[in-house]
């Protein structure tokens, strides 16, 4: 027969093991402020930013129509796309964030918006400047569209890296 001290020691060891297990579980499930801020950004801010950016991309895609007159293309850029880009920049500036990670993501997305604005300026130069007319203008504008796509890809990659660094998963675009 085992002694009473043995059973008491066994009970103490069991209670201590349960406490340690609860502490480990709590620490594993607890989120950091960065994770909380990133999760809030991805769940609340990112869908609005993506929607605004999708609208800009749709309007820019209208410019690929070969039947579009230069005056109509100019109207699309100046009356529709540029105001949307400016609004996107203001939306980025107003996004609430509490951590450096989200601040860096917002600044990088601002770089994408700047790239879109530069593409618009290039389109207007290609329309207005007779020296850039024709094939050279088309090449210049297509190059800007490619630069916008590269900026989007770079930002998506930065988002994925940031989320992976903090143990979160990437969302789809």
C-alpha positions, 0 to 999 in steps of 0.5 A: 500500500502506498503512503498518504504522502505519495497521494498528496504529492501526486495531487499537488503534481496534477494541480501544478500540471493543470496550472502550467497547461492553463498558463501555456494555453492562455499565452498561446491564444493571447494576441499581440497588439500588432495582431489585433491591429492587423486583424482590424485592418484586414477585416475593416479597412482593407475591403474599403480600400480594395473596393476603391482601388477596384473602381479606379482599375475599372475606369483605367481599363476603360481607356484600353478601348481603341474607339475611345476619343482622346477628349473622352479619355481625358474626361475619364481621367480628369473627371473620374479617375483622378478624383477617385485617386485623391479620395483614396489618398484621403481615405488612407490618411484617415485610417485608424491604426495603432502599430508601426506595421499597419502604418507601413502597410498604409504608407505602401498602399499610398505608394500604389495610389501615387503610382496610379496618379502618375499613370493618370498624369502620363495618360494626360501627357500622352493625350496633350503632348503631340511629341508623344502621340501615337505608338510612343504614347501608347508604349509610355501609357502601357508602361505606366499600367505595368508599373501600377500592376507591379506596385499592386503585386509588391504591396500584396507581397508586403501584406502577406509577409507582414501577416505571416510574420505575425502569425496571421493568414493572407486574405485573397484579393 
